[in-house]
Amino acid sequence: MKLKLTLQRRSGPKTDIVVTADAVATVGAIAETITRLDPLSDESVSVGRTLSIVHPAHGTTLVLDPGTHVADAKLGSGSIVQTVPVATGGTQGHGEVIAVLRVDEGPDRGKEFPLRRGSLVLGRDAGCDLLLSDSMVSKRHARIEVSDTVDIIDLNSANAIVVDGGVVTRVRLESGQSMVLGDTTLRVEYIARSEAPVAERSGPVSFNRSPSVEPRYPGNDYVAPEVPKEIDPIPFPWLALAAPLLIVVVMFFVLENKTTLIFLGLAPLVMAGTYFTQVITQKAKLKKSIEQFRKRLERLGSALDTERVIEREVRNAEAPTTEFLVQNAETLGPALWSRRPEHWSFLNVRLGTGTVTSRNVIKSTEKFGGLEEFQILLDEKVEHYKTLDDVAIVERLPSAGCLGISGDPGPATAAANAVIAQIASLYSPAEVAIAAIVSPH
């Protein structure tokens, strides 16, 4: 395995190094090799050495157990390390007590061991960090790794580790869970267990990413209400009225029975009545269509107002904020590495919030065919719901090809960091690789 580390000397410059070692190589052997091969080192290799992880942001160090296999050590690429003599102290970090290891059964019954962040060896040998007097316990029986959780690893002991009646080689202990080593029963009780990010966490971290269903808002098509149309004017039937009157005059001189002329004289009145009836009916239809248009337009606005809230919520969930993603990364939440190549949103990055085009579309069946007053009302409604504010601004990297960020160094750097943090949090390193070409500054 290969580890890319930064070596911090007691005096002198920091140096980036690459360590190539078998997974079963010990931390002590690697520390001694680094000390021996470092041309600027003034340390002696006659004294056993181990590695100490330096956390520059917090000024803390974590001394590793020299006998720990590098594959099991809390050591990962990117760590800053020092080589220190084994005699400089134990392998447990300093800080608050995370848990207490209590002896419930066995020769040391009632004994308690406070557990702080770091690595400890449990056994019967006087050099162990946690010493037991049980003769059935091996000299170096197990190693305990303490971070925000407590893991116990068997060190090829004679009687192994028994948890819940079964033999285990490695197990993460829950609060109140017991384990048996030889004739001794031990129980772990957490004191300060928090889901807050752990600054001292380094090296391999066990994580199994959760399956996820990507939220997506497809949008809907809404049919616009029909705009009321103008009334086609009906011409007054002057000719149709005049013709019966002429016939009445002619027939008056021809016919002897004048009674028939009464019916012919009523014909213009029927025609006039029909005309006015049509005019009144058209006006009533126009009034009704206007009322229906206003009601439908109001219902459309109410539906879109409700839908806008849902659209804003879902579209913001499609592109989570950097703060949310970093929090999930630090606490190993369900959003960590949740996005996969088969997802529609693969390599989408959130650039901020702003006003975007709504995915809800109002479709008008006819344009410029209605009364101008009501066409303007419809156009205003369409324009109002055409965009949506306070929504994530997203760029799709496969489509864009590249993304540039420019501006004042402060805001531009923060924006670039946010984009990188999103990619590192959402995508597994097995599927998306991150590389950087940067200046010395």
The 8 nearest C-alpha neighbors of each residue, nearest first, counted from 0:
[[1, 20, 19, 21, 22, 2, 18, 70],
 [2, 0, 19, 18, 20, 3, 17, 76],
 [1, 3, 76, 18, 17, 4, 75, 19],
 [2, 4, 76, 17, 77, 16, 18, 1],
 [3, 5, 77, 78, 16, 76, 15, 79],
 [4, 6, 15, 79, 14, 16, 80, 78],
 [7, 5, 14, 80, 13, 79, 81, 15],
 [8, 6, 13, 81, 80, 5, 79, 9],
 [9, 7, 10, 11, 81, 6, 13, 12],
 [8, 10, 7, 11, 81, 40, 82, 41],
 [11, 9, 8, 12, 7, 40, 39, 13],
 [10, 12, 8, 9, 13, 39, 7, 40],
 [13, 11, 14, 8, 10, 7, 6, 9],
 [12, 14, 7, 6, 8, 5, 11, 15],
 [15, 13, 6, 5, 16, 12, 7, 4],
 [14, 16, 5, 4, 6, 13, 17, 3],
 [15, 17, 4, 3, 5, 14, 18, 6],
 [18, 16, 3, 2, 4, 19, 1, 15],
 [17, 19, 2, 1, 20, 3, 16, 4],
 [20, 18, 1, 0, 17, 2, 21, 3],
 [21, 19, 0, 24, 18, 22, 1, 29],
 [22, 20, 24, 23, 0, 19, 69, 70],
 [21, 23, 70, 24, 69, 0, 20, 68],
 [24, 22, 68, 21, 25, 69, 70, 20],
 [25, 23, 21, 68, 22, 69, 20, 26],
 [26, 24, 68, 28, 27, 67, 66, 69],
 [25, 27, 65, 29, 28, 69, 67, 49],
 [28, 26, 65, 49, 30, 25, 29, 48],
 [27, 29, 31, 25, 30, 26, 32, 24],
 [28, 30, 32, 26, 27, 31, 33, 25],
 [31, 29, 49, 27, 33, 32, 28, 50],
 [30, 32, 34, 28, 29, 33, 48, 35],
 [33, 31, 29, 35, 34, 30, 36, 28],
 [34, 32, 30, 36, 31, 35, 37, 29],
 [35, 33, 31, 37, 32, 36, 30, 40],
 [34, 36, 32, 33, 37, 31, 44, 40],
 [37, 35, 33, 34, 32, 38, 40, 31],
 [36, 38, 40, 34, 39, 35, 33, 32],
 [39, 37, 40, 36, 35, 41, 34, 33],
 [40, 38, 37, 41, 11, 8, 36, 10],
 [39, 41, 37, 42, 38, 34, 8, 35],
 [40, 42, 39, 43, 34, 38, 37, 9],
 [43, 41, 40, 44, 34, 35, 82, 83],
 [42, 44, 45, 46, 41, 34, 35, 40],
 [45, 43, 46, 31, 35, 42, 47, 34],
 [44, 46, 43, 47, 48, 42, 31, 84],
 [47, 45, 44, 48, 84, 43, 85, 86],
 [46, 48, 85, 84, 45, 44, 49, 27],
 [49, 47, 84, 85, 83, 27, 31, 30],
 [48, 50, 27, 65, 30, 83, 82, 85],
 [51, 49, 82, 81, 30, 63, 83, 62],
 [50, 52, 62, 81, 61, 80, 63, 82],
 [53, 51, 80, 61, 60, 79, 62, 50],
 [54, 52, 60, 79, 80, 55, 59, 51],
 [53, 55, 59, 56, 58, 57, 60, 52],
 [56, 54, 58, 57, 53, 59, 79, 60],
 [57, 55, 54, 58, 59, 198, 53, 199],
 [56, 58, 55, 59, 54, 198, 199, 60],
 [57, 59, 55, 54, 56, 60, 53, 199],
 [60, 58, 54, 57, 53, 61, 55, 199],
 [61, 59, 53, 52, 54, 51, 62, 92],
 [60, 62, 52, 92, 51, 63, 117, 53],
 [61, 63, 51, 90, 50, 52, 60, 91],
 [64, 62, 90, 50, 51, 65, 61, 118],
 [63, 65, 90, 66, 67, 118, 62, 49],
 [66, 64, 27, 26, 49, 67, 63, 25],
 [65, 67, 25, 64, 27, 26, 68, 28],
 [68, 66, 25, 64, 65, 26, 72, 69],
 [69, 67, 25, 23, 71, 70, 24, 26],
 [68, 70, 72, 71, 25, 26, 22, 24],
 [71, 69, 22, 68, 72, 23, 24, 74],
 [72, 70, 69, 68, 73, 67, 203, 74],
 [73, 71, 69, 74, 70, 67, 68, 202],
 [74, 72, 202, 201, 203, 71, 75, 200],
 [202, 73, 75, 72, 201, 203, 78, 76],
 [76, 74, 202, 78, 77, 203, 201, 2],
 [75, 77, 3, 2, 78, 4, 74, 202],
 [76, 78, 4, 3, 75, 79, 5, 2],
 [77, 79, 4, 76, 75, 80, 5, 52],
 [78, 80, 5, 53, 52, 6, 4, 7],
 [81, 79, 52, 6, 51, 53, 7, 5],
 [82, 80, 51, 7, 50, 6, 83, 8],
 [81, 83, 50, 30, 49, 51, 48, 80],
 [84, 82, 48, 49, 50, 81, 85, 51],
 [85, 83, 48, 86, 87, 47, 49, 46],
 [84, 86, 48, 87, 47, 49, 83, 88],
 [85, 87, 84, 88, 89, 47, 48, 83],
 [88, 86, 85, 84, 83, 89, 62, 48],
 [89, 87, 86, 85, 90, 62, 84, 91],
 [90, 88, 91, 62, 128, 87, 85, 64],
 [89, 91, 62, 63, 64, 118, 119, 117],
 [92, 90, 117, 118, 89, 116, 119, 115],
 [93, 91, 117, 61, 116, 115, 90, 94],
 [94, 92, 115, 91, 116, 95, 59, 61],
 [93, 95, 115, 96, 92, 116, 97, 59],
 [94, 96, 97, 115, 93, 191, 116, 114],
 [95, 97, 115, 114, 98, 113, 94, 191],
 [98, 96, 191, 190, 115, 114, 189, 95],
 [99, 97, 189, 190, 114, 188, 96, 113],
 [98, 100, 113, 188, 114, 112, 187, 101],
 [99, 101, 187, 112, 111, 186, 113, 188],
 [102, 100, 111, 186, 185, 110, 103, 99],
 [101, 103, 185, 108, 110, 109, 104, 184],
 [104, 102, 108, 184, 185, 101, 109, 186],
 [105, 103, 184, 108, 183, 102, 106, 185],
 [104, 106, 183, 108, 107, 182, 184, 103],
 [105, 107, 108, 133, 132, 104, 183, 182],
 [108, 106, 105, 110, 109, 102, 132, 131],
 [107, 109, 102, 104, 105, 103, 110, 106],
 [110, 108, 102, 103, 107, 111, 101, 104],
 [109, 111, 102, 108, 107, 101, 112, 103],
 [110, 112, 101, 100, 102, 109, 99, 113],
 [111, 113, 100, 99, 114, 101, 110, 129],
 [114, 112, 99, 96, 98, 100, 111, 115],
 [113, 115, 98, 96, 99, 97, 112, 116],
 [116, 114, 96, 97, 117, 92, 95, 145],
 [115, 117, 145, 146, 92, 91, 114, 93],
 [116, 118, 91, 92, 145, 144, 115, 90],
 [117, 119, 144, 91, 90, 143, 145, 64],
 [120, 118, 143, 128, 142, 90, 91, 121],
 [119, 121, 142, 127, 128, 141, 143, 129],
 [122, 120, 129, 141, 127, 140, 142, 130],
 [123, 121, 139, 140, 138, 130, 124, 137],
 [122, 124, 138, 131, 130, 132, 137, 136],
 [125, 123, 138, 126, 127, 122, 139, 130],
 [124, 126, 127, 123, 130, 128, 122, 138],
 [127, 125, 124, 128, 130, 123, 120, 122],
 [128, 126, 120, 129, 125, 124, 130, 121],
 [127, 129, 120, 119, 121, 130, 126, 89],
 [130, 128, 121, 127, 120, 122, 131, 119],
 [129, 131, 122, 123, 127, 121, 128, 125],
 [130, 132, 123, 133, 122, 129, 107, 136],
 [131, 133, 123, 134, 106, 107, 130, 136],
 [132, 134, 135, 136, 131, 106, 182, 183],
 [135, 133, 136, 132, 123, 137, 181, 182],
 [136, 134, 181, 133, 182, 137, 158, 180],
 [135, 137, 181, 134, 133, 180, 123, 122],
 [138, 136, 140, 139, 156, 122, 123, 157],
 [137, 139, 123, 124, 122, 140, 136, 127],
 [140, 138, 122, 137, 141, 121, 124, 123],
 [139, 141, 137, 122, 156, 154, 121, 138],
 [142, 140, 153, 154, 121, 152, 120, 139],
 [141, 143, 120, 152, 119, 151, 121, 153],
 [142, 144, 151, 119, 150, 118, 120, 145],
 [145, 143, 118, 150, 149, 117, 151, 142],
 [144, 146, 149, 116, 117, 148, 118, 143],
 [147, 145, 116, 148, 149, 117, 144, 200],
 [146, 148, 192, 145, 149, 197, 193, 97],
 [149, 147, 146, 145, 150, 171, 172, 192],
 [148, 150, 145, 172, 144, 171, 146, 151],
 [151, 149, 171, 144, 143, 170, 172, 145],
 [150, 152, 143, 170, 169, 142, 144, 171],
 [153, 151, 169, 142, 141, 168, 143, 154],
 [152, 154, 141, 168, 155, 169, 140, 156],
 [155, 153, 141, 156, 140, 152, 139, 142],
 [156, 154, 153, 157, 159, 140, 141, 168],
 [155, 157, 140, 159, 154, 137, 158, 153],
 [156, 158, 159, 137, 155, 136, 140, 135],
 [157, 159, 156, 181, 160, 180, 136, 135],
 [158, 160, 156, 157, 153, 166, 161, 180],
 [161, 159, 180, 166, 167, 179, 162, 153],
 [160, 162, 166, 179, 165, 178, 164, 167],
 [163, 161, 178, 164, 165, 166, 179, 160],
 [164, 162, 165, 161, 178, 177, 166, 176],
 [163, 165, 162, 161, 166, 179, 178, 167],
 [166, 164, 161, 162, 163, 167, 160, 178],
 [165, 167, 161, 160, 162, 159, 164, 168],
 [168, 166, 169, 160, 161, 165, 170, 162],
 [167, 169, 153, 152, 160, 170, 166, 159],
 [170, 168, 152, 167, 151, 153, 150, 171],
 [169, 171, 151, 150, 172, 167, 152, 168],
 [172, 170, 150, 149, 151, 173, 169, 148],
 [173, 171, 149, 150, 176, 170, 174, 187],
 [172, 174, 176, 175, 171, 187, 149, 188],
 [173, 175, 188, 189, 176, 187, 172, 186],
 [176, 174, 188, 187, 186, 173, 177, 189],
 [175, 177, 173, 174, 186, 187, 172, 178],
 [178, 176, 186, 185, 175, 187, 184, 162],
 [179, 177, 162, 185, 161, 184, 186, 180],
 [178, 180, 184, 161, 183, 160, 185, 181],
 [181, 179, 183, 160, 182, 136, 184, 161],
 [180, 182, 135, 136, 183, 158, 179, 133],
 [181, 183, 105, 180, 135, 184, 133, 179],
 [184, 182, 105, 180, 104, 181, 179, 185],
 [183, 185, 179, 104, 103, 178, 102, 180],
 [186, 184, 102, 178, 177, 101, 103, 179],
 [185, 187, 177, 101, 176, 100, 175, 178],
 [188, 186, 100, 175, 174, 99, 176, 101],
 [187, 189, 174, 175, 99, 98, 190, 100],
 [190, 188, 98, 174, 97, 191, 192, 99],
 [191, 189, 98, 97, 192, 188, 96, 99],
 [192, 190, 97, 189, 193, 98, 96, 95],
 [191, 193, 190, 189, 147, 97, 194, 148],
 [194, 192, 195, 191, 147, 196, 197, 330],
 [193, 195, 330, 196, 192, 147, 197, 329],
 [194, 196, 193, 197, 330, 329, 326, 192],
 [197, 195, 329, 330, 198, 194, 326, 193],
 [196, 198, 199, 200, 195, 147, 329, 146],
 [197, 199, 200, 196, 57, 54, 56, 201],
 [200, 198, 197, 201, 54, 146, 116, 59],
 [201, 199, 197, 198, 146, 202, 73, 204],
 [202, 200, 73, 74, 199, 75, 203, 78],
 [74, 201, 203, 75, 73, 204, 72, 200],
 [204, 202, 73, 75, 205, 201, 74, 72],
 [203, 205, 206, 202, 201, 73, 200, 331],
 [206, 204, 203, 207, 331, 202, 208, 171],
 [205, 207, 204, 208, 331, 203, 209, 335],
 [208, 206, 209, 205, 331, 333, 336, 210],
 [209, 207, 206, 336, 337, 210, 335, 333],
 [208, 210, 333, 211, 207, 337, 334, 335],
 [211, 209, 208, 337, 212, 333, 338, 334],
 [210, 212, 209, 213, 337, 338, 333, 334],
 [213, 211, 214, 210, 337, 342, 215, 338],
 [212, 214, 211, 215, 317, 342, 338, 344],
 [215, 213, 317, 212, 313, 316, 216, 314],
 [214, 216, 317, 217, 213, 313, 314, 316],
 [215, 217, 218, 313, 310, 314, 214, 358],
 [218, 216, 215, 358, 219, 359, 310, 314],
 [217, 219, 358, 359, 216, 220, 360, 310],
 [220, 218, 359, 360, 221, 217, 358, 361],
 [219, 221, 360, 359, 361, 222, 362, 218],
 [220, 222, 361, 362, 360, 223, 219, 359],
 [223, 221, 362, 361, 363, 224, 220, 364],
 [222, 224, 363, 362, 361, 221, 225, 364],
 [225, 223, 292, 295, 226, 296, 222, 363],
 [224, 226, 227, 223, 292, 364, 365, 363],
 [225, 227, 369, 374, 373, 224, 228, 292],
 [228, 226, 369, 288, 289, 370, 225, 229],
 [229, 227, 369, 370, 226, 230, 368, 285],
 [228, 230, 370, 231, 369, 227, 285, 368],
 [231, 229, 232, 228, 281, 285, 282, 233],
 [230, 232, 229, 233, 281, 228, 234, 278],
 [233, 231, 230, 234, 278, 229, 235, 281],
 [232, 234, 231, 235, 278, 274, 277, 236],
 [235, 233, 236, 232, 237, 274, 231, 278],
 [234, 236, 237, 233, 274, 271, 238, 275],
 [237, 235, 239, 238, 234, 240, 270, 271],
 [236, 238, 240, 239, 235, 241, 234, 242],
 [239, 237, 241, 240, 236, 242, 235, 243],
 [238, 240, 236, 237, 242, 241, 243, 267],
 [239, 241, 267, 237, 238, 242, 243, 236],
 [242, 240, 238, 244, 239, 243, 237, 245],
 [241, 243, 245, 244, 239, 240, 238, 246],
 [244, 242, 246, 245, 241, 240, 247, 263],
 [243, 245, 247, 241, 246, 242, 248, 264],
 [246, 244, 248, 242, 247, 243, 249, 241],
 [245, 247, 243, 249, 244, 248, 250, 242],
 [246, 248, 244, 250, 245, 249, 251, 260],
 [249, 247, 251, 245, 246, 250, 244, 252],
 [250, 248, 246, 251, 247, 252, 245, 253],
 [249, 251, 253, 247, 252, 248, 254, 246],
 [250, 252, 248, 249, 253, 254, 247, 257],
 [253, 251, 250, 249, 254, 248, 255, 247],
 [252, 254, 250, 251, 249, 255, 248, 256],
 [255, 253, 256, 250, 251, 252, 257, 259],
 [254, 256, 257, 253, 251, 252, 250, 258],
 [257, 255, 254, 258, 259, 260, 251, 253],
 [256, 258, 260, 259, 255, 254, 251, 261],
 [259, 257, 260, 256, 261, 262, 255, 254],
 [260, 258, 261, 257, 262, 256, 263, 254],
 [259, 261, 263, 258, 262, 257, 247, 264],
 [260, 262, 264, 259, 263, 258, 265, 257],
 [263, 261, 265, 264, 260, 259, 266, 258],
 [264, 262, 260, 265, 261, 266, 243, 247],
 [263, 265, 261, 262, 266, 260, 244, 247],
 [264, 266, 262, 268, 263, 267, 261, 269],
 [265, 267, 269, 268, 263, 264, 270, 243],
 [268, 266, 240, 270, 269, 265, 271, 264],
 [267, 269, 271, 265, 266, 270, 272, 264],
 [270, 268, 272, 266, 267, 271, 273, 265],
 [269, 271, 267, 273, 272, 268, 274, 266],
 [270, 272, 274, 268, 273, 269, 267, 275],
 [273, 271, 269, 275, 270, 274, 276, 268],
 [272, 274, 276, 270, 271, 275, 269, 277],
 [273, 275, 271, 277, 272, 276, 270, 278],
 [274, 276, 278, 272, 277, 273, 279, 271],
 [275, 277, 273, 279, 274, 278, 272, 280],
 [278, 276, 280, 274, 275, 279, 281, 273],
 [277, 279, 275, 281, 280, 276, 282, 274],
 [278, 280, 282, 276, 277, 281, 275, 283],
 [281, 279, 277, 283, 282, 278, 276, 284],
 [282, 280, 284, 278, 283, 279, 277, 285],
 [281, 283, 285, 279, 284, 280, 286, 278],
 [282, 284, 280, 286, 281, 285, 287, 279],
 [285, 283, 281, 287, 282, 286, 288, 280],
 [286, 284, 282, 288, 287, 283, 289, 281],
 [285, 287, 283, 289, 284, 288, 282, 290],
 [286, 288, 284, 290, 289, 285, 283, 291],
 [287, 289, 291, 285, 290, 286, 227, 292],
 [290, 288, 292, 286, 287, 291, 227, 285],
 [289, 291, 287, 293, 292, 288, 294, 286],
 [292, 290, 288, 294, 289, 293, 295, 287],
 [293, 291, 289, 295, 290, 294, 296, 224],
 [292, 294, 296, 290, 291, 295, 297, 289],
 [295, 293, 297, 291, 296, 292, 298, 290],
 [296, 294, 298, 292, 297, 293, 224, 291],
 [295, 297, 299, 293, 294, 298, 292, 300],
 [296, 298, 294, 300, 295, 299, 293, 301],
 [299, 297, 295, 301, 300, 296, 302, 294],
 [298, 300, 296, 302, 297, 301, 295, 303],
 [299, 301, 297, 303, 298, 302, 304, 296],
 [302, 300, 298, 304, 303, 299, 297, 305],
 [303, 301, 299, 305, 300, 304, 298, 306],
 [302, 304, 306, 300, 305, 301, 307, 299],
 [305, 303, 301, 307, 306, 302, 300, 308],
 [306, 304, 302, 303, 307, 308, 301, 309],
 [305, 307, 303, 309, 308, 304, 310, 302],
 [306, 308, 310, 304, 309, 305, 303, 311],
 [309, 307, 311, 306, 310, 305, 312, 304],
 [310, 308, 306, 312, 307, 311, 313, 305],
 [311, 309, 307, 313, 312, 308, 314, 306],
 [310, 312, 308, 314, 309, 313, 390, 307],
 [311, 313, 309, 315, 310, 314, 308, 316],
 [314, 312, 316, 310, 315, 311, 216, 309],
 [315, 313, 317, 316, 311, 312, 310, 216],
 [314, 316, 312, 317, 391, 313, 318, 390],
 [315, 317, 313, 314, 319, 318, 312, 214],
 [318, 316, 314, 315, 214, 215, 319, 313],
 [317, 319, 316, 315, 349, 391, 320, 314],
 [320, 318, 316, 317, 315, 323, 321, 324],
 [321, 319, 323, 322, 324, 318, 349, 315],
 [320, 322, 324, 323, 421, 417, 325, 319],
 [321, 323, 325, 320, 324, 326, 319, 417],
 [324, 322, 326, 320, 321, 325, 327, 319],
 [325, 323, 327, 321, 326, 322, 424, 328],
 [326, 324, 328, 322, 327, 323, 321, 329],
 [325, 327, 323, 329, 324, 328, 322, 330],
 [328, 326, 332, 324, 330, 325, 329, 331],
 [329, 327, 325, 331, 335, 326, 330, 424],
 [328, 330, 196, 326, 327, 331, 325, 197],
 [329, 331, 327, 332, 328, 194, 196, 326],
 [332, 330, 328, 327, 329, 335, 333, 206],
 [331, 333, 327, 330, 334, 335, 328, 329],
 [332, 334, 335, 209, 208, 331, 327, 337],
 [333, 335, 337, 332, 327, 336, 324, 425],
 [334, 336, 328, 337, 424, 425, 333, 332],
 [337, 335, 425, 426, 427, 338, 424, 334],
 [336, 338, 334, 335, 425, 211, 339, 208],
 [339, 337, 425, 426, 336, 345, 342, 340],
 [338, 340, 341, 342, 345, 337, 426, 336],
 [341, 339, 342, 345, 338, 430, 343, 346],
 [342, 340, 339, 343, 345, 338, 344, 213],
 [343, 341, 344, 345, 340, 339, 338, 213],
 [342, 344, 345, 341, 340, 213, 339, 347],
 [345, 343, 342, 347, 346, 338, 317, 395],
 [344, 346, 342, 347, 340, 343, 339, 338],
 [347, 345, 396, 395, 344, 348, 397, 422],
 [346, 348, 395, 344, 345, 394, 396, 393],
 [349, 347, 394, 393, 346, 350, 418, 395],
 [348, 350, 393, 351, 392, 318, 391, 394],
 [349, 351, 392, 393, 348, 352, 394, 391],
 [352, 350, 392, 349, 391, 353, 393, 320],
 [353, 351, 391, 390, 392, 389, 350, 354],
 [352, 354, 389, 390, 388, 392, 355, 391],
 [353, 355, 388, 387, 389, 390, 386, 356],
 [356, 354, 387, 386, 357, 388, 353, 390],
 [357, 355, 386, 385, 387, 358, 354, 359],
 [356, 358, 386, 359, 387, 385, 355, 384],
 [357, 359, 218, 360, 356, 217, 219, 216],
 [360, 358, 218, 219, 357, 220, 361, 221],
 [359, 361, 220, 221, 362, 358, 219, 385],
 [362, 360, 221, 222, 223, 220, 381, 363],
 [363, 361, 222, 223, 221, 360, 364, 220],
 [362, 364, 223, 365, 222, 361, 366, 224],
 [363, 365, 362, 366, 223, 222, 225, 224],
 [366, 364, 363, 368, 367, 225, 226, 369],
 [365, 367, 368, 363, 364, 369, 374, 226],
 [368, 366, 369, 365, 374, 371, 370, 226],
 [369, 367, 366, 365, 228, 370, 226, 374],
 [370, 368, 228, 226, 227, 367, 371, 374],
 [369, 371, 228, 372, 373, 229, 227, 374],
 [370, 372, 374, 373, 375, 369, 367, 368],
 [373, 371, 375, 370, 374, 376, 369, 377],
 [372, 374, 376, 375, 371, 370, 226, 377],
 [373, 375, 371, 377, 376, 372, 370, 378],
 [374, 376, 378, 373, 372, 377, 371, 379],
 [377, 375, 373, 379, 374, 378, 380, 372],
 [378, 376, 380, 374, 379, 375, 381, 373],
 [377, 379, 375, 381, 380, 376, 382, 374],
 [378, 380, 382, 376, 377, 381, 383, 375],
 [379, 381, 377, 383, 378, 382, 376, 384],
 [382, 380, 378, 384, 379, 383, 385, 377],
 [381, 383, 385, 379, 380, 384, 378, 386],
 [384, 382, 380, 381, 385, 379, 386, 378],
 [385, 383, 381, 386, 382, 380, 387, 357],
 [384, 386, 382, 357, 383, 381, 356, 387],
 [387, 385, 356, 357, 355, 384, 354, 388],
 [388, 386, 354, 355, 357, 356, 390, 389],
 [387, 389, 354, 390, 353, 355, 386, 352],
 [390, 388, 353, 352, 354, 391, 387, 311],
 [391, 389, 352, 353, 388, 311, 315, 354],
 [390, 392, 352, 315, 351, 393, 349, 353],
 [391, 393, 352, 351, 350, 349, 353, 390],
 [394, 392, 349, 348, 350, 391, 347, 395],
 [393, 395, 348, 347, 396, 349, 392, 350],
 [394, 396, 347, 398, 397, 399, 346, 348],
 [395, 397, 399, 398, 400, 346, 394, 347],
 [398, 396, 400, 399, 395, 346, 401, 347],
 [397, 399, 396, 395, 400, 394, 401, 346],
 [398, 400, 396, 401, 397, 395, 402, 394],
 [401, 399, 397, 398, 396, 402, 395, 394],
 [402, 400, 399, 396, 403, 397, 398, 395],
 [401, 403, 404, 399, 400, 396, 394, 395],
 [402, 404, 405, 401, 415, 411, 399, 406],
 [403, 405, 411, 402, 415, 406, 414, 412],
 [406, 404, 411, 403, 407, 408, 412, 410],
 [405, 407, 411, 408, 404, 410, 409, 412],
 [406, 408, 409, 411, 410, 405, 412, 404],
 [409, 407, 411, 412, 410, 406, 405, 413],
 [408, 410, 412, 411, 407, 413, 406, 414],
 [411, 409, 413, 412, 408, 407, 414, 406],
 [412, 410, 414, 408, 413, 406, 409, 405],
 [413, 411, 415, 409, 414, 410, 408, 416],
 [412, 414, 410, 416, 411, 415, 417, 409],
 [415, 413, 417, 411, 412, 416, 410, 418],
 [416, 414, 412, 418, 417, 413, 411, 419],
 [415, 417, 413, 419, 414, 418, 420, 412],
 [416, 418, 420, 414, 415, 419, 321, 413],
 [417, 419, 421, 415, 420, 416, 414, 422],
 [420, 418, 416, 422, 421, 417, 423, 415],
 [419, 421, 417, 423, 418, 422, 424, 416],
 [422, 420, 418, 424, 419, 423, 321, 425],
 [423, 421, 419, 425, 424, 420, 426, 418],
 [422, 424, 420, 421, 426, 425, 419, 427],
 [425, 423, 421, 335, 422, 328, 336, 426],
 [424, 426, 336, 422, 335, 338, 337, 423],
 [427, 425, 336, 338, 423, 422, 424, 431],
 [426, 428, 336, 429, 430, 431, 425, 423],
 [429, 427, 431, 430, 432, 426, 423, 433],
 [428, 430, 427, 431, 432, 426, 336, 339],
 [431, 429, 428, 427, 426, 432, 340, 339],
 [432, 430, 428, 429, 426, 427, 433, 422],
 [431, 433, 428, 434, 430, 429, 427, 423],
 [434, 432, 431, 435, 423, 428, 419, 422],
 [435, 433, 432, 436, 437, 431, 419, 428],
 [436, 434, 437, 433, 438, 432, 419, 415],
 [435, 437, 434, 438, 439, 433, 440, 415],
 [438, 436, 435, 439, 440, 434, 412, 415],
 [437, 439, 440, 436, 435, 412, 434, 408],
 [440, 438, 437, 436, 435, 15, 13, 14],
 [439, 438, 437, 436, 408, 412, 435, 409]]
